[in-house]
Amino acid sequence: MSATVLRPIDSVLEPPARWVGWLGWWALLFFVGAQAVGVLISPPDRDMGHLQKIMYVHVPAAWTSFIAFGVVLIASIIYLWGRSERADLVAASAAEIGTVLTGLTLALGSIWGKPTWGVWWTWDPRLTSTAITFVIFVGYLALRSFVDDAERRARWSAVVGIFGALNVPIVYMSVKWWRTIHQMQSSPSTVDPEYALGLRLNAFAFLFVFLYLLARRYRAAKLERAVEVRQDARALGGEV
Amino acid sequence: MTTLRRELARAGAVAWKDLTTERRTKATFNSVVFLAALTLLLFGFALGPDAEALRGAAAGVLWLTVLFSGVLAFNQSYQLELEGGAFETLLLYPGDRRAIFVGKLAANLVFVLLVLLLIVPMAAILFNLPLLRPFPGLAGVFALGTFGFVTLGTFYAAMASRVRAREVLLPLLLFPMLVPLLVGAVAATRALLAGDVMGDAGSWMRLLGAYDLIFFVASLLAFEYIVED
């Protein structure tokens, strides 16, 4: 019986720890390599000089945050569908990483914007909707931290996660009609081939880092859950 | 058809109960109206005294006032029942639980529209706004904006009212979600107050309508998940 208390969630979804370790090293190497290509090999921009290289991390951070919120959306739907606690923990982990990546996107964009546009911040749709996405998911994380009952927390945060993801395109469209000055977003097809390599490599580097963090965070979330279950069992006077 | 009618009757009963409680005590209504009036005055001090600048900012000031004061009503609409342990009983009644949501939504809608009925003329006086000429359009914008606000407010309060730190959590969850509504409502109100020379109030109202529809349907679908325990 004690085994069920210690390991409330079976470990089907969890990749073996050794693989996660290798993924971590791979992500680190790839990330360093991508930065080396970006900083050393790719030529500086004619107008912006080396400043342009922020694009290599800013744009992939934004892409990866979208992937993270996509994971939140899908995992939340799966949770409501089949009530799998694993899906809830995946959603929570992805939301946390996505929020960090969104914050990183905003910070890097701001650092680039100051010398380029002359201001740290402008009320452009992409900036504004990114900031709103950031606070929507901060709200999601706040809700998680305020609800003590695990089952209720999972159910509520799944709904809030779905509503938040549903709102992101609506926020974007509404703010776009409101005003627009952002340059066309960069992607490998809109930048010179010389820059595309750095951008592509970084996109994969961020993806690997995301997957690594997701695996780690998911494991930590499972352990936290196990501790919670154990504390509840002890509080109720049961076997530990 | 009869099922729908029965559910609507149940929703009506919930709304009637909420409104009767509020009418007998008036505790929330009076303080929300007072806070809204105070907020309007404070915005005046913060942005004034240039009359032209005030009038330019009036649409945004008005909607922020509605949001900041209205948000106080939503937790309250569950609070009384939760304190009395009556919410569980309400959930145990047979029938669709969405009727509870629709009923609370209707009661909150009446509540916020009544607040608006007092606040909008007050704003018109304080900020010197021409209300009568664009009246039919403005009424439409206020109806659409309030409906979306109250829908999500009632929905999120069903969660926020049942946790610690509910006063902080509700605005934290609700306000980021309301950005499209705020943008649309303020833009439409501003356009109408300026005579709608560009004719763009209509497209903002369509945005509000779409937003209302999406989140009303989503809330109806999701409410069961929020209250199932």
HADDOCK unambig.tbl for C-alpha pairs under 7 A between the chains (distance, minus, plus):
assign (segid A and resid 132 and name CA) (segid B and resid 176 and name CA) 5.95 0.50 0.50
assign (segid A and resid 135 and name CA) (segid B and resid 176 and name CA) 6.36 0.50 0.50
assign (segid A and resid 136 and name CA) (segid B and resid 173 and name CA) 6.76 0.50 0.50
assign (segid A and resid 136 and name CA) (segid B and resid 176 and name CA) 5.55 0.50 0.50
assign (segid A and resid 136 and name CA) (segid B and resid 177 and name CA) 6.83 0.50 0.50
assign (segid A and resid 139 and name CA) (segid B and resid 172 and name CA) 5.52 0.50 0.50
assign (segid A and resid 139 and name CA) (segid B and resid 173 and name CA) 5.01 0.50 0.50
assign (segid A and resid 146 and name CA) (segid B and resid 163 and name CA) 6.40 0.50 0.50
assign (segid A and resid 146 and name CA) (segid B and resid 164 and name CA) 6.34 0.50 0.50
assign (segid A and resid 147 and name CA) (segid B and resid 163 and name CA) 6.19 0.50 0.50
assign (segid A and resid 155 and name CA) (segid B and resid 225 and name CA) 6.58 0.50 0.50
assign (segid A and resid 156 and name CA) (segid B and resid 226 and name CA) 5.97 0.50 0.50
assign (segid A and resid 159 and name CA) (segid B and resid 222 and name CA) 6.78 0.50 0.50
assign (segid A and resid 167 and name CA) (segid B and resid 177 and name CA) 6.63 0.50 0.50
assign (segid A and resid 170 and name CA) (segid B and resid 180 and name CA) 6.65 0.50 0.50
assign (segid A and resid 171 and name CA) (segid B and resid 179 and name CA) 6.53 0.50 0.50
assign (segid A and resid 171 and name CA) (segid B and resid 180 and name CA) 5.19 0.50 0.50
assign (segid A and resid 174 and name CA) (segid B and resid 180 and name CA) 5.45 0.50 0.50
assign (segid A and resid 174 and name CA) (segid B and resid 183 and name CA) 6.98 0.50 0.50
